[in-house]
């Protein structure tokens, strides 16, 4: 359809048109620091008009803020924590008047592509720049008081710029483009390192992290657990959604309480007998098939309370008896997969000894004896009558 002047309503660019920024087409990650953000909306009049000038905390979440200077934060010289999550901020520009008091800064989920404007904020202990468009960790080396640093879900491809962070305890770099663990030698106080959803293929360069307690490296490209021998204080290890085939490599990590190797390619439950402090073992969706291995590796672990084995041949080949077999192999267990353990139709406290029964007044001795008879009957009906239930001595 054309109008009376012969125009069909379509806008066409002539063949000689010039593109002023061709790099925006060639590079999908291209960003122009000087260009205003799309649909920039200034702060609505004065969002802090009614705020006490002596306030120590400012929290403006999802307020469509595009300009930090427009907030006139210099009015609040005692502010210690600022949270500007889920706004449209593209440039970090805080007034120097609050540099002496500010210790926590949260700019999660904005439009920031470059880390600048923090030169005077040397007292910061927590900085969250997650869910932005940052490609490089730069211009923060002077923030030596940081204890918590977050760069989750950005476009970072290299761990760098962290020299001198001797008191940093928690570092989160998940959901970036990192391929190698490196440049962590100065982080001697680090207790938590989160690197999930990157492109890391091996554990390396971790020797300096003697105080590390939690290591999360889920959804990467790991094939083994080698490289963790220096982490003798490690308590929690999360390596789900990788390509790990065996659990060797944990010989020095005797303080492990939580081990998550779900969604890997492990076919044998082994190399765990030395982990006496284990409390939770998550191994869903692997290739585990032997209840004998479960019993051999886990039965002696008195602190073990939770196991996840769903999605393994252990469960898929015999779902009707799976939970019962796990319970017999590791009788101390309190939770199998997402369900608490109890006898069919009976509460968990049926497992308690006579002293606990008396102290808690849960059931009488006669009721406990009746429960044991029912338990033995259920075993026979389940085809597990060869199992000898533990003796209960009633004083």
N, C-alpha and C positions, 0 to 999 in steps of 0.2 A: 504494500500500500504506500502511495506517495501523496504528499499534499499538493496544493495548487501550484507550488513552486518547484515541484519535482523532487523534494527531499523525502527520503524514506525513514527518517528518524535515527539513522545510525551515524555515529561520529567516526570518521576515518582519518588516520594520520598519513600524510603524504609520504612518498617513498624517500624523500630527502630529509626526513625528520631526524634530529640528533638527540641521542640519549645522553644526558649530562652525567649520569652516574651508572655506567654499565656494570661496575663491580657489584651493584645490588642484584643484578641478574645472575652473574657468574658465581657469586658466593652466597649460598643460602643463609649464612650466618651474619651477613653484612649488616652493620648498624652505623648510623651517622650520629656522632656524639652531639653535633650542633643542631640537629633537626628536632623540632618539637614533637613530643609524643602524640600519637593519634588520639583525637578527641580529648585533648588536654582540658581539664576542668579545674579552675582555681578553687581554693578552699572557700567554702560557703561563708561569706562575710567574716565573722570571727568565731571560729569553732571553740575557742578557749576563753571567750568573753567572761564567763561565769566561774572560771577556774581560780582557785586561791593562788595568789602569787608565791606563797610559800609551799606549794605542793611539791611532793617528792616524786610523783609519778604522773605521767601523761600517757593516756591510752586512746588513740584515735584509729580504730580499725574499720576498714571498708568505708571510708568517708569521701572517696573520690578526690583525695588531695593530690595535687600535681606539683605544688611549690612549697618547699620547707620554709623559705624566708617569709612567705605569706602568713605563717602561723605566729610570727613574732615571739619566738621562744625565749628571747632575751629577757622577757618579763618574769621568767621563772628561774632565778639564780640558784635555787636550792634543788632543782629537779635532779633525781638520781636515775630514773628509769624512763625511757621514751619508747613507746611501741606505736609504730605507724604501719602496721601490717595491711596488706591488701589495698593498696592505694595505687596511684599512678605517678609515683615519684621517679624521675629519671636522673636526678642529680643530687648528690649528698652535699648539703650546704647548711650547716648549723652555726649559730652565732657563737663567737668565742666566749661570750659571757657565761655560758653554761659548761664550758670545758672543765672547770675545776670541780664540778659536782657530779657530772654524768658518769655513771659506771656501767649501765646496761642500755644497749641500743638495739632495737629490733626493727629491721626494715624488710622483713620477710614478704615475698610476693609483691614486688613492685616492678619497675622498668629500668632498673639500674644496670648499666653495661660496663662502667668503669668505677673502681674504688678510688675515690678522691675526697678531699675535704675533711680528713680526720687528723690532720697534722697536730692540732692542739689538744686532742682528746686522749692524752696519755694515761689517764686513770681508768679507762674502760676495762672492765673485767669480763664482759659478755658482749659479743657482737654477732648478730644473726643477719646474714645477707642471702639467705636461702630463697629459692624460686625467683631469681632475677635473670639477667642475661650476661653475667660476668664470664669472661674467658680466661682471665689471668688473676692470680693472687698477688696483688701489688699494693704498695703504699700503706702497709700495715706493720712493717717490721719494728716501728717505734712503739707499738702497743704491747709492751713487754709485761704488762700486768694482766693480760687476758688469761682467763681460766677456761672459758668456753667460747668456741669459734665454730660458726655454722656457715657452710657454703653449699648446702644441699640443692640439687636440681638447678645447676647452672650449666655453663659450657666449658668448664675447666678441663684441660687435657694434661696438665702437669702439676704435680705437687711441688710448690716452690714458695719462696718468700716467707718462710716460717722460722728463719734463723733467730735465735735469741729468746724464743718463747719458753723459758725455763719453768714457768709455773702453769703452763697450759695443761689442763686435766682432761678436757673433752674436745675432740676434733671430729666434725661431721662433714664428709665430702661425698656423700652418697648421691647417686643419680647424676653423674658427670660423664666425662669422656677419658678418664684416667686409665692408662695402660700399665703403669709401673708404680710400685711402692718405692718412694725415694725421698731424700732430703728431710728425714725425720730425726736426724742424729741429735739435734739440740733439744728435743722434746722429752727430756729425762723424767718429767713429772707426769707424763701422759698416762691416764688411767682408762680412757675410752677412745677407741678409734673406729669410726663408722665409714665403710667404703663400699657399701652395697650398690648394686646396679651401675657398675663401671665395666671396664674391659681388661681387668687384671688377670694374668695367666699364672702367676706364681707368688708365693710368699718370699719376700726378700727385704734386706735392709731394715730389719726389725730389731737388731741386736741392742740398740740404745734404749729400747722401751722396756726397761726392767720393771717398771711399776704398772705396766698395762694389765688391766683386769678384764676388760671387755673388748673383744675384736669381732666386728661384724663385716663380713665380706661376701654377702649373699648376692646371687644373680650376677656372677662374673664368669670367668673362663678357667677356673682352677681345675686341675686334674689330679692333684695330690695335696697332702697336708704337710709335706716337707718344708722346712724353713721356720718352724715355730719353736725350735729347741731353746732359744734364748729367753722365751717368755715364761719364766718359771712361776710368776705370780698370776698367770692368766686364770680367770674363774669362769668366764663365759665365752664360748666360741660359736659363731653363727656362720655356717658355710652352705646353707641350702641353695638349691638351684644353681649348681655348678656341674662339672663333669668328673667328679671324684669317684674313683673305683675301689679304693680301700682306705681303712682308717689308721694305717700306720703313720708314724710321724709325731705322735703325741706322748712319746716316752718321757719327756721332761716336764710335761704340763700336768703334774700330779695334783694341782689345786683346782682343777676343772670341776665346776658344779653343774654347769649347763653345757650340753653339746647338741647342736642342731645341724644334722647333715641330711635333712629331708630333701627329696627331689634331686638325687644324684644317681650314681650307677653302682653303688656298693652291693656286692653279692654275698659277703661273709661278715658276720658280726664277730670281730676279733680285734686284738691289740687294745682292749679296754680294761683288762683285768687289773691293771695297776691304778686305775682311777677310783680310789676308795672314797673320794668326797663327792662323787657324782650324785646329783639330786634329780636332774631332768635329762632325759635322752630322747631327742626328736629324730626319728629315722623313717618317717613316712615316705612312701613312693620311691623305694629303692628295689633291690632284687633279693632281699633277705628271705630265706626259705626254711631255716633250721631252728626249731625250738630248742634243740640241744645246745646250739651256740648261745641262744638267749640265756639259758640256765647257767651255762659255764661262765659266761662273761659277766652276768649281772646278779646272780643269786646271792653272792656274798656282800653286796653293796648295801649296807645297812641304812644309808641316808637316801637311797634312791626311792623317789615317791611317784614319779611320772614317766611314762614311756609312750611314745607314738610310733606304731608300726603299721598303721592302715595303709593300704595301697601296695603292700609287699605280698609276695606269694604266701607268706605266713598267714595273711588275712584273706586274700582273694581265693585261695584254694580250699579254704574251709571256714567260711565266715561264721557258721553256726557254733563252732567250738573254739574259735580263735581266742576270744577273751578268756575263756576258761583255761586254755592251755598256757596263755601268758601268765595268768594268775598262779597256776601251779608251778611254773618255771621260776617265777620271782614273787613268792608269797608276800613279801613286805610291801609290795606296790600299792599305792593308794589311788592312782588314776591311770587308766589305759585309754589312750587317744583323748577324746573330748569328754569321756564319762568317768565319774568316780566309781571306784570299786566297791561292790557289796555282794553278798550272796543273793541269788535270785529271790526276790520277795522279802529279803531281810535287810536291816540297816547295817551300816558299816561297823557299828559298835559291837556286832556279834563276834568280832575278832578279838575283843579286849579280854584281858585276863581277869581272874576273879577279884583281885584287888581293885582294879579300875571299875569293875561293875559295882562294887560296894561303895566306892568313893563317889561315883557319879550317879548312883541310884538309877541306872538305866534299865536293868533287868535283874530278876532274881536268879539265884543259883539254879533253881529248878528249871526256869525258863531257858537258861543257858544250856543245860543238859538236853532239853528238848530240841533246841536249835542244832546241837551237834548231831542228834539222831536224824533230824531232817536233812542236814548237810550230807551225812553219809548216804542217806536214801537218794538224794539228788545225784550224788556221784555215781551210784549204781545205775540210775536211769540214764545218765549221760555217757555210760560206757567207760567211766573212769574209776571203777570200783577197786582197781589195783592200787590206787593212790592211798597212802596211809596218812590220815589226818593227824596233826600234832596233838599230843596228849595235853589235856587241861587238868591241872591239879587244883582242886578247890579246898581251901583250908577250913 
